[in-house]
């Protein structure tokens, strides 16, 4: 179970309260449900990313919704053809937010996944692995490619990539470094 578009702690607590009311109703009616169900929060807006350390106290996992997080962070509508070229998954702010979210999750012993187009973009797999993401969620058709990419990577190389790009200013330069590692480790997928 995952709550979408969470923006802050109060909102998440209200959602958890409603979920608990539903659980109590099911118990009272004697209806079966998964008592051990994990509850997560989608981190899709900058406010949630910035308070991820606080949100982590209220859930079992995070899922970073990269499509919306990128769009709302750099104020670019990826569907608008006139400005879609400004939509940059490797924008330094996005990398910093993802790292912040992962650090907050791991500090509270939570796992963190990434969904959205970024999760299925194998040129960015080394970056996501290096940032410490625990799970990549993508469409079924992309699973074999992403799985092969992950299996072909060396964690040390991915960590070094993150160390190299963490203070870079250019999204284009960061993307070039990611692509170079991807081409070196799984050239057949990058062709």
C-alpha positions as CSV (number, residue, x, y, z in Angstrom):
1,X,0.0,0.0,0.0
2,X,1.4,3.3,-1.0
3,X,0.2,6.9,-0.5
4,X,0.7,9.1,-3.6
5,X,1.6,12.8,-3.8
6,X,2.4,13.2,-0.1
7,X,3.7,16.7,0.6
8,X,4.4,16.6,4.3
9,X,4.1,14.9,7.7
10,X,0.7,16.1,8.7
11,X,-0.8,14.9,5.4
12,X,0.9,11.5,5.8
13,X,-0.3,11.1,9.4
14,X,-3.9,11.9,8.3
15,X,-3.6,9.3,5.5
16,X,-2.3,6.7,8.0
17,X,-5.2,7.5,10.4
18,X,-7.7,6.9,7.6
19,X,-5.9,3.6,6.8
20,X,-6.1,2.6,10.5
21,X,-9.8,3.4,10.6
22,X,-10.3,1.0,7.6
23,X,-8.2,-1.7,9.3
24,X,-10.4,-1.4,12.5
25,X,-13.6,-1.6,10.4
26,X,-12.3,-4.8,8.7
27,X,-11.3,-6.3,12.1
28,X,-14.8,-5.4,13.5
29,X,-16.5,-7.0,10.6
30,X,-14.2,-10.1,10.8
31,X,-13.0,-9.6,7.3
32,X,-9.5,-10.9,6.5
33,X,-6.8,-8.5,5.3
34,X,-3.0,-8.4,5.5
35,X,-2.1,-7.2,9.0
36,X,1.6,-7.1,8.0
37,X,1.0,-4.9,4.9
38,X,3.8,-2.5,4.3
39,X,2.8,1.1,4.0
40,X,4.8,3.5,1.8
41,X,4.9,7.0,0.6
42,X,5.5,8.2,-2.9
43,X,8.1,11.0,-2.9
44,X,7.0,13.0,-5.9
45,X,7.2,16.6,-4.8
46,X,10.1,18.7,-3.5
47,X,8.5,19.3,-0.2
48,X,8.3,15.6,0.5
49,X,11.9,15.1,-0.5
50,X,13.0,17.9,1.8
51,X,11.3,16.3,4.8
52,X,12.0,12.7,3.9
53,X,13.8,12.3,7.2
54,X,10.5,13.1,9.0
55,X,8.3,11.1,6.6
56,X,10.5,8.1,7.2
57,X,9.3,7.8,10.8
58,X,5.7,7.2,9.5
59,X,6.1,4.5,6.8
60,X,7.8,1.3,5.9
61,X,9.3,2.4,2.5
62,X,9.6,5.2,0.0
63,X,9.0,5.1,-3.8
64,X,10.5,8.1,-5.6
65,X,8.2,9.1,-8.5
66,X,10.8,10.6,-10.8
67,X,8.5,11.9,-13.5
68,X,6.7,14.2,-11.1
69,X,9.7,15.0,-8.9
70,X,11.7,16.2,-11.9
71,X,8.8,18.1,-13.3
72,X,8.0,19.9,-10.1
73,X,11.6,20.5,-9.0
74,X,12.8,22.1,-12.2
75,X,9.4,23.5,-13.2
76,X,9.3,21.9,-16.6
77,X,6.3,20.2,-18.1
78,X,7.7,17.2,-20.0
79,X,4.6,17.0,-22.1
80,X,4.8,20.6,-23.4
81,X,6.7,20.3,-26.7
82,X,8.1,23.8,-26.5
83,X,9.9,23.2,-23.2
84,X,10.3,19.5,-22.9
85,X,13.9,19.7,-23.9
86,X,14.5,21.4,-20.5
87,X,13.3,18.2,-18.7
88,X,16.6,16.9,-17.3
89,X,16.7,13.8,-15.1
90,X,20.4,14.4,-14.4
91,X,19.9,18.0,-13.2
92,X,22.1,18.4,-10.1
93,X,19.1,19.3,-8.0
94,X,17.4,15.9,-8.9
95,X,20.6,14.0,-8.0
96,X,20.8,15.8,-4.7
97,X,17.2,15.2,-3.9
98,X,17.4,11.5,-4.7
99,X,20.5,11.1,-2.5
100,X,18.7,13.0,0.3
101,X,15.7,10.7,0.1
102,X,17.8,7.5,0.0
103,X,19.9,8.7,3.0
104,X,16.7,9.5,5.0
105,X,15.2,6.1,4.1
106,X,18.3,4.1,5.0
107,X,18.9,6.1,8.2
108,X,15.4,4.7,9.3
109,X,16.0,1.2,7.9
110,X,13.6,1.7,5.1
111,X,14.0,0.5,1.5
112,X,13.6,3.0,-1.3
113,X,12.6,2.4,-4.9
114,X,12.5,4.5,-8.0
115,X,9.7,4.5,-10.5
116,X,9.0,6.6,-13.5
117,X,10.9,6.9,-16.8
118,X,14.2,7.4,-15.0
119,X,14.0,3.8,-13.5
120,X,13.8,2.3,-17.0
121,X,16.5,4.5,-18.6
122,X,19.5,2.1,-18.6
123,X,21.9,5.0,-19.2
124,X,21.0,6.2,-15.7
125,X,21.1,2.8,-14.0
126,X,24.7,3.3,-12.8
127,X,23.7,6.6,-11.2
128,X,20.7,5.2,-9.4
129,X,22.7,2.2,-8.1
130,X,25.4,4.5,-6.9
131,X,22.9,6.8,-5.2
132,X,21.9,3.7,-3.1
133,X,18.4,3.0,-4.6
134,X,17.2,-0.4,-3.5
135,X,14.7,-1.1,-6.2
136,X,13.9,0.0,-9.7
137,X,10.3,-0.2,-10.8
138,X,9.6,-0.1,-14.6
139,X,7.2,-1.4,-17.2
140,X,7.3,-5.2,-17.8
141,X,8.9,-4.7,-21.3
142,X,11.9,-3.0,-19.8
143,X,12.5,-5.3,-16.9
144,X,15.0,-7.7,-18.8
145,X,17.1,-4.7,-20.0
146,X,17.2,-3.0,-16.6
147,X,17.9,-6.3,-14.8
148,X,20.8,-7.0,-17.3
149,X,22.2,-3.5,-16.7
150,X,22.1,-3.9,-12.9
151,X,23.8,-7.3,-13.1
152,X,26.5,-5.9,-15.3
153,X,27.5,-3.1,-13.0
154,X,30.2,-2.9,-10.3
155,X,29.0,-1.1,-7.2
156,X,32.4,0.5,-6.7
157,X,32.2,2.1,-10.2
158,X,28.7,3.3,-9.4
159,X,29.8,4.8,-6.1
160,X,32.7,6.5,-7.8
161,X,30.4,7.9,-10.4
162,X,28.2,9.5,-7.7
163,X,31.3,10.9,-6.0
164,X,32.4,12.4,-9.4
165,X,29.1,14.0,-10.3
166,X,27.9,15.2,-6.9
167,X,29.4,18.7,-7.4
168,X,29.0,19.0,-11.1
169,X,26.9,21.8,-12.4
170,X,25.9,20.5,-15.8
171,X,23.1,18.0,-16.4
172,X,24.6,17.2,-19.8
173,X,28.0,16.5,-18.4
174,X,26.5,14.2,-15.7
175,X,24.5,12.4,-18.4
176,X,27.7,11.9,-20.4
177,X,29.5,10.3,-17.5
178,X,26.5,8.0,-16.9
179,X,26.4,7.0,-20.5
180,X,30.1,6.3,-20.6
181,X,29.8,3.8,-17.7
182,X,26.7,2.2,-19.2
183,X,28.5,1.8,-22.6
184,X,31.5,0.3,-20.9
185,X,29.5,-2.2,-18.9
186,X,26.7,-3.2,-21.2
187,X,27.4,-1.8,-24.7
188,X,25.0,-4.3,-26.3
189,X,22.1,-2.7,-24.5
190,X,23.2,0.9,-25.4
191,X,23.4,0.2,-29.1
